[in-house]
Amino acid sequence: MRLFLAISSFVSAVIATSRTTAPSGAITVGSGGTYSTIQAAIDSLSTTSTSAQSLFILAGTYTEQVTIPARAAALTIYGYTTDTSSYTSNVVTIQHSSSLASGAADDEATGTVINLAENTNFYNINIKNTYGEGSQAIALAAYNTQQGYYGVGLYGYQDTLLAETGNQVYGKCYIEGAVDFIFGQHARIWIDSSDIRVYAGGGAITANGRSSSSDVSYYVINKSSVDTSSGSTAGTGTVYLGRPWTEYARVCFQNTVLGAIINGAGWEVWSSSEPNTADVAFQEYGNTGTGASGTRASFSTELSSAISISTILGSSYTSWVDTTYLA
């Protein structure tokens, strides 16, 4: 344990730098920048050029809905920060209020950021859907592969993060919600060294919708922590690690600190009339904290070893993942 803590501290020290000026070649957004809105800056970029492109967003709150279309080039979006090492010093926020109840055409359309592009990276940006309780309201809809989110804060209530397709990584991030707030159908995602925070009890953190036994979808939460958010009403034992949107749901929490809010059963059925548990893979390994104890649901599994990131994202993951944000 002491060795792990020392290594973690070293990694944090390596990347704990400021980013207060635009990287070379980046288009600037905000007061004094080239564009006043993020969407305008996105729209200015060629979708057919293969040369890498980047945006630098100056400190501020941007109240807008942002859609990143499919594109040929890699795109990196940086947020102004005095400390790149995590989300804790973020001063760039993209916020939007939309939900199915408020008239959005579908769940995806509620997203504050809808990312349809392959090979994109976000650094030190908060993304919030401010609608609140009562309906599906996505902060981030992630719809392509080789997407990386580093030091990013995701805030919502229900359906905060839609991880739908492709390979995705979330490193040193903050993910907040109350109901099914990490969900999707076909993506393989690796959440690492991140803080997952629950705003209210009575729900599940994950709702994986893997469509069949051959679907690649897999959610792994690695070396992270689960607890209450600021102002949370979640009580002891009122939150579940996941429930199966479909019967082939596949989720693993490993080497993660689970707070007392986690119910002793760990996992719950989708509903009493449609349990969806016959073919699920709800897994844990090496978790600690009060919430790691209890008699787990019969349809869950304790693994004999941790899952490797290469198993989820492939052996070439280092070619696109910023590994300084991994434990």
C-alpha positions in Angstrom: 0.0 0.0 0.0 2.8 2.4 0.9 4.5 1.7 -2.5 1.2 2.3 -4.3 0.7 5.6 -2.6 4.3 6.7 -3.4 3.9 5.8 -7.0 0.5 7.7 -7.2 2.1 10.7 -5.6 5.0 10.6 -8.1 2.6 10.4 -11.1 0.6 13.3 -9.8 3.7 15.4 -9.4 4.8 14.6 -12.9 1.6 16.1 -14.5 0.8 18.8 -11.9 1.6 21.7 -14.2 -0.4 24.8 -15.3 -1.9 25.4 -18.7 -2.8 29.1 -18.8 -1.7 29.9 -22.3 -2.8 28.3 -25.6 -0.6 25.5 -26.9 1.0 26.3 -30.2 -1.5 26.3 -33.1 -4.6 26.1 -30.8 -7.7 28.2 -31.6 -8.7 30.2 -28.6 -12.2 30.5 -27.2 -13.6 33.0 -24.6 -13.0 36.6 -23.6 -10.2 37.8 -25.8 -10.1 34.7 -27.8 -10.8 34.1 -31.5 -14.3 32.8 -30.9 -16.7 33.6 -28.1 -18.5 30.2 -28.2 -17.1 26.7 -28.3 -19.5 25.6 -31.0 -18.4 28.4 -33.3 -14.8 27.3 -32.8 -15.7 23.7 -33.6 -17.7 24.8 -36.7 -14.6 26.7 -38.0 -12.5 23.5 -38.2 -12.2 21.4 -41.3 -13.8 17.9 -41.0 -11.8 16.6 -43.9 -8.3 17.8 -43.0 -6.0 15.1 -41.5 -3.8 17.5 -39.7 -4.3 17.5 -35.9 -6.3 20.4 -34.5 -6.8 21.9 -31.1 -8.8 24.4 -29.1 -7.8 26.3 -25.9 -10.8 27.5 -23.8 -10.2 30.4 -21.5 -11.6 30.5 -18.0 -15.4 31.0 -17.8 -18.8 29.3 -18.0 -20.1 28.6 -21.5 -23.8 28.1 -21.5 -24.3 26.2 -24.8 -24.8 22.8 -26.3 -21.8 21.6 -28.2 -21.8 19.0 -30.9 -18.5 17.7 -32.4 -19.2 16.1 -35.7 -17.3 13.1 -37.2 -14.0 14.3 -38.6 -10.8 13.1 -40.1 -8.2 14.7 -37.9 -7.4 14.3 -34.2 -8.9 17.0 -32.0 -7.7 18.1 -28.6 -9.7 20.5 -26.4 -7.8 22.1 -23.5 -9.3 24.0 -20.6 -7.4 26.8 -18.8 -6.1 25.5 -15.5 -3.4 26.2 -13.0 -3.1 22.4 -12.3 -3.5 19.9 -15.0 -3.2 16.9 -12.7 -6.9 16.4 -12.0 -10.3 18.1 -12.2 -9.9 20.0 -8.9 -8.6 23.2 -10.4 -10.9 23.3 -13.4 -12.2 26.8 -14.2 -13.8 26.1 -17.6 -17.4 24.9 -17.5 -19.7 24.0 -20.4 -23.3 23.8 -19.2 -26.7 23.3 -20.7 -30.2 22.3 -19.4 -32.1 19.8 -21.4 -34.0 16.6 -20.8 -36.6 14.3 -22.3 -39.2 15.8 -20.1 -38.3 19.3 -21.3 -38.8 18.3 -25.0 -35.6 16.9 -26.3 -36.1 14.6 -29.3 -34.3 11.7 -27.7 -31.9 11.0 -24.9 -28.8 11.7 -26.9 -30.2 15.1 -27.9 -30.2 16.2 -24.2 -26.4 16.1 -24.1 -24.5 19.2 -23.2 -21.5 17.9 -25.2 -22.3 15.4 -28.0 -19.0 14.0 -29.2 -19.3 12.0 -32.5 -15.7 12.2 -33.4 -13.0 9.6 -33.3 -9.6 10.4 -31.8 -10.5 13.3 -29.5 -9.1 14.4 -26.2 -10.6 16.7 -23.5 -8.5 18.2 -20.7 -9.6 20.0 -17.6 -13.1 20.9 -18.6 -16.3 20.6 -16.6 -19.4 19.5 -18.5 -22.7 19.9 -16.8 -26.4 19.2 -17.6 -28.1 21.4 -15.1 -31.7 20.0 -15.6 -31.7 18.1 -12.3 -34.0 15.4 -11.0 -36.9 13.9 -12.9 -35.8 12.9 -16.4 -32.9 11.6 -18.5 -30.5 14.5 -18.9 -27.0 13.8 -20.4 -23.9 15.8 -19.7 -21.6 13.9 -22.2 -22.8 11.7 -25.0 -19.6 9.9 -26.3 -20.2 8.2 -29.6 -16.9 7.1 -31.1 -13.6 5.4 -30.5 -10.2 6.6 -29.1 -11.9 9.3 -27.0 -9.9 10.4 -24.0 -11.2 12.6 -21.1 -8.5 13.7 -18.6 -9.2 15.8 -15.5 -12.7 16.3 -16.7 -15.7 16.9 -14.5 -19.1 15.4 -15.6 -22.2 16.6 -13.7 -25.8 15.5 -13.9 -28.5 13.6 -12.1 -29.9 10.8 -14.4 -27.8 9.5 -17.4 -24.8 11.8 -16.8 -22.4 9.9 -19.0 -23.6 8.1 -22.1 -20.6 5.9 -23.2 -22.2 4.4 -26.3 -19.6 3.2 -28.9 -15.9 2.6 -29.3 -13.0 2.6 -26.9 -12.9 5.4 -24.3 -10.8 6.3 -21.3 -11.6 8.6 -18.3 -8.5 9.5 -16.2 -8.5 11.5 -13.0 -12.1 12.6 -13.7 -15.1 13.5 -11.5 -18.4 11.8 -12.5 -21.5 12.8 -10.5 -25.1 11.6 -10.7 -27.9 9.7 -8.9 -29.6 7.3 -11.4 -28.0 5.1 -14.0 -25.4 7.9 -14.5 -22.8 5.8 -16.4 -24.7 4.0 -19.1 -24.6 3.0 -22.8 -24.7 -0.1 -25.0 -21.6 -0.9 -27.1 -18.6 1.0 -25.7 -15.6 -0.3 -23.9 -14.6 2.2 -21.3 -11.8 2.4 -18.7 -12.3 4.8 -15.8 -9.1 5.2 -13.8 -8.1 7.2 -10.7 -11.4 9.0 -10.7 -14.0 10.2 -8.2 -17.5 8.9 -8.7 -19.9 10.8 -6.5 -23.6 10.1 -5.9 -26.0 13.0 -5.3 -29.0 11.0 -4.0 -29.8 7.4 -2.9 -32.1 4.9 -4.4 -30.4 4.3 -7.7 -27.5 2.6 -9.4 -24.2 4.0 -10.7 -24.0 2.0 -13.9 -26.6 0.8 -16.4 -24.8 -1.2 -19.1 -26.9 -2.2 -22.1 -24.6 -4.7 -23.8 -26.9 -6.1 -26.5 -25.7 -9.7 -26.8 -23.0 -12.2 -25.6 -20.8 -11.2 -28.6 -21.1 -7.4 -28.0 -17.7 -5.9 -27.0 -19.2 -3.5 -24.4 -17.3 -3.6 -21.0 -17.2 -0.9 -18.3 -14.2 -1.1 -15.9 -13.8 1.3 -13.0 -10.2 0.9 -11.8 -8.4 2.4 -8.7 -11.1 5.0 -8.2 -13.4 6.0 -5.3 -17.2 6.0 -4.8 -18.8 8.2 -2.3 -21.3 11.0 -1.8 -21.2 14.4 -3.6 -21.4 17.7 -1.9 -24.9 18.2 -0.6 -25.8 14.6 -1.2 -28.9 13.0 0.4 -27.6 9.4 -0.2 -27.7 7.4 3.0 -25.9 4.3 4.1 -26.6 1.3 1.8 -28.9 3.2 -0.6 -26.8 3.0 -3.8 -25.9 0.1 -6.1 -22.9 -0.3 -8.3 -25.0 -1.2 -11.2 -28.2 -2.7 -12.6 -28.5 -4.5 -16.0 -30.2 -2.4 -18.7 -30.0 -5.6 -20.7 -29.3 -9.2 -19.7 -25.8 -9.1 -21.1 -24.6 -6.2 -19.0 -20.9 -6.3 -18.2 -19.3 -4.0 -15.5 -16.3 -4.4 -13.2 -15.3 -2.3 -10.2 -11.7 -3.2 -9.1 -9.2 -1.9 -6.6 -11.7 0.9 -5.8 -12.6 2.4 -2.5 -16.4 2.0 -2.0 -18.1 4.3 0.6 -20.8 3.3 3.0 -23.5 4.4 0.6 -23.0 1.1 -1.4 -25.6 -1.5 -0.5 -24.2 -4.8 0.8 -25.7 -6.6 -2.2 -23.6 -4.5 -4.4 -25.8 -4.9 -7.5 -29.5 -4.9 -8.2 -32.0 -6.2 -10.8 -33.3 -3.9 -13.5 -36.8 -4.2 -12.2 -38.9 -6.8 -10.3 -40.8 -7.7 -13.6 -37.7 -7.7 -15.8 -34.6 -8.6 -13.7 -32.2 -9.1 -16.7 -29.8 -11.1 -14.6 -29.5 -14.4 -16.4 -26.4 -13.6 -18.4 -24.9 -10.5 -16.7 -21.2 -10.2 -15.8 -21.2 -7.9 -12.7 -17.7 -8.2 -11.3 -15.5 -7.0 -8.4 -11.9 -7.4 -7.4 -9.8 -6.0 -4.6 -12.3 -3.3 -3.6 -11.9 -1.7 -0.1 -14.0 0.6 2.1 -17.2 0.0 4.0 -19.2 -0.5 0.8 -16.9 -3.4 -0.3 -18.4 -5.7 2.4 -21.7 -7.5 2.5 -23.4 -10.4 1.0 -23.2 -9.7 -2.7 -26.1 -10.5 -5.1 -26.1 -14.0 -6.4 -25.7 -12.9 -10.0 -22.4 -11.0 -9.3 -18.9 -12.4 -9.3 -15.7 -11.9 -7.3 -12.8 -12.1 -9.8 -9.5 -13.9 -8.9 -7.4 -11.2 -10.5 -7.7 -7.7 -11.8 -8.7 -7.0 -15.4 -5.9 -5.3 -17.4 -6.4 -2.1 -19.4 -5.1 -3.9 -22.6 -7.9 -6.5 -22.2 -10.5 -3.7 -22.5 -8.8 -1.2 -24.8 -6.5 -3.4 -26.8 -2.7 -3.9 -26.7 -2.1 -0.7 -28.7 -3.9 1.6 -26.2 -0.7 3.5 -25.4 -0.8 4.9 -28.9 -3.8 7.1 -28.1 -4.2 7.1 -24.2 -2.5 9.7 -22.1 -1.1 7.3 -19.6 0.0 10.0 -17.2 -3.6 10.1 -16.1 -3.6 6.5 -15.1 -2.7 5.1 -11.7 
